[in-house]
Amino acid sequence: MTDVTVAHAMGSEPPRAPSGAARLLMPTGGAGLAAHVERLGARPFGSPPLISEIARSGLRGRGGAGFPTAVKLNAVAGRRNPIVVANGTEGEPLSAKDKTLLLRSPHLVLDGLALVAEAVGASVSVVCIDRSATRVASAVEGALAERRAAGSDRVAQEIRLTPTRYVVGEETALIHWLNGGDAKPTTTPPRPFERGMGGRPTVVLNVETLAQVALVARFGAEWFCRAGTPEEPGTVLMTVGGAVSRPGVYEVGLGSPLTTVLGSAGVAETSVAVLLGGYFGTWMPATGMRSRCTTCGSPGRSFWLPPKSPTGNTSSSIRNIGNTGPG
Ligand SMILES: Cc1cc2nc3c(=O)[nH]c(=O)nc-3n(C[C@H](O)[C@H](O)[C@H](O)COP(=O)(O)O)c2cc1C
């Protein structure tokens, strides 16, 4: 039994590990704190052994680069007064996975933020949401109010509403904006873990990554690895849109063929190219549909889009980026 599973005994409800690939999105019963705890049990407290459990799980960031999460946490854990930032900005116009997760399961993300903040010894944590995503911002504000009333978290959680810009989600741009500057990437070093928000060591994690942390903390690394592949364990959220009958956000085990996600979205087969990874992604020919879902194999967030017209999508991508420059 690991330290992490020992911590389960502190919760009032026994945990019920989700079976199958549907792990992250609250299926029914509303997104409130009571329904969340009813479904998954109370969260354990975060402590340094949680970082070891995350390392054992093999969790990689779901924000695009697929970097090992435990390595990022260890980089700030030994430092003075670190800050944890939850990146829910999702500036990529073709992606809805982070917004959907925050709407459906805000407490899972906030549990992950609290657990990480406790594990690395932070005294402040921040969740960043695109200010134009007003429903998402309200859902998170409501969830934060519920948690404050319930006294759920030892480390204060703050929300910041970010400008609607593609690059604001890039971590150095986000930190520059949080520090009062433009939402533009800065040169490194220093890296955020050396000098970030307010000059303090900062770790920026995607909101889906944090939700996965909240599940690893409850149910352990072995359970986490029951989905996915040995190289890339766990599940991943994918946004599917365009010429499909059921556009939406789907959760699949890593390593699943893209055809599985297409099938969930109502497409038996496609004869057109698919845009994989969003505006900075790549067009994949129909012959590539046997490729498998990865966290870092596709540029940007892990999602893909069967378009009606590749040229139409390319021109609308360029138009959008032109309209929402970095500043
Ligand atoms: C141009 C650009 C845009 C990005 N946008 C986002 C974003 O919207 N959300 C996000 O979580 N990460 C985004 N990232 C990645 C972040 O810089 C960072 O790697 C990520 O938030 C770290 O979280 P993770 O380790 O959990 O993946 C972007 C990176 C680049 C280069």
The ligand as an SDF file (V2000), in Angstrom:
LIG
                    3D

 31 33  0  0  0  0  0  0  0  0999 V2000
    1.7720   28.9360  -28.7240 C   0  0  0  0  0  0  0  0  0  0  0  0
    1.4780   28.0460  -27.5450 C   0  0  0  0  0  0  0  0  0  0  0  0
    0.2040   28.0380  -26.9980 C   0  0  0  0  0  0  0  0  0  0  0  0
   -0.0660   27.2300  -25.8720 C   0  0  0  0  0  0  0  0  0  0  0  0
   -1.3430   27.2190  -25.3780 N   0  0  0  0  0  0  0  0  0  0  0  0
   -1.6210   26.4470  -24.2980 C   0  0  0  0  0  0  0  0  0  0  0  0
   -2.9390   26.4270  -23.7590 C   0  0  0  0  0  0  0  0  0  0  0  0
   -3.8640   27.0850  -24.2600 O   0  0  0  0  0  0  0  0  0  0  0  0
   -3.1560   25.6470  -22.6650 N   0  0  0  0  0  0  0  0  0  0  0  0
   -2.1450   24.8970  -22.0810 C   0  0  0  0  0  0  0  0  0  0  0  0
   -2.3830   24.2400  -21.0690 O   0  0  0  0  0  0  0  0  0  0  0  0
   -0.8970   24.8970  -22.5880 N   0  0  0  0  0  0  0  0  0  0  0  0
   -0.6190   25.6530  -23.6680 C   0  0  0  0  0  0  0  0  0  0  0  0
    0.6620   25.6590  -24.1560 N   0  0  0  0  0  0  0  0  0  0  0  0
    1.6840   24.8590  -23.4530 C   0  0  0  0  0  0  0  0  0  0  0  0
    2.2020   25.6330  -22.2260 C   0  0  0  0  0  0  0  0  0  0  0  0
    3.2960   26.4700  -22.5830 O   0  0  0  0  0  0  0  0  0  0  0  0
    2.6990   24.6610  -21.1220 C   0  0  0  0  0  0  0  0  0  0  0  0
    3.6340   23.7870  -21.6870 O   0  0  0  0  0  0  0  0  0  0  0  0
    1.5560   23.8580  -20.5010 C   0  0  0  0  0  0  0  0  0  0  0  0
    0.5390   24.6840  -19.9770 O   0  0  0  0  0  0  0  0  0  0  0  0
    2.1370   23.0240  -19.3830 C   0  0  0  0  0  0  0  0  0  0  0  0
    1.1670   22.1560  -18.8800 O   0  0  0  0  0  0  0  0  0  0  0  0
    1.3380   20.5700  -18.9030 P   0  0  0  0  0  0  0  0  0  0  0  0
    2.7370   20.2430  -18.4220 O   0  0  0  0  0  0  0  0  0  0  0  0
    0.3090   20.1050  -17.9440 O   0  0  0  0  0  0  0  0  0  0  0  0
    1.1010   20.1220  -20.3080 O   0  0  0  0  0  0  0  0  0  0  0  0
    0.9560   26.4280  -25.2940 C   0  0  0  0  0  0  0  0  0  0  0  0
    2.2420   26.4360  -25.8600 C   0  0  0  0  0  0  0  0  0  0  0  0
    2.4860   27.2190  -26.9740 C   0  0  0  0  0  0  0  0  0  0  0  0
    3.8830   27.1790  -27.5590 C   0  0  0  0  0  0  0  0  0  0  0  0
  1  2  1  0
  2  3  1  0
  2 30  2  0
  3  4  2  0
  4  5  1  0
  4 28  1  0
  5  6  2  0
  6  7  1  0
  6 13  1  0
  7  8  2  0
  7  9  1  0
  9 10  1  0
 10 11  2  0
 10 12  1  0
 12 13  2  0
 13 14  1  0
 14 15  1  0
 14 28  1  0
 15 16  1  0
 16 17  1  0
 16 18  1  0
 18 19  1  0
 18 20  1  0
 20 21  1  0
 20 22  1  0
 22 23  1  0
 23 24  1  0
 24 25  2  0
 24 26  1  0
 24 27  1  0
 28 29  2  0
 29 30  1  0
 30 31  1  0
M  END
$$$$
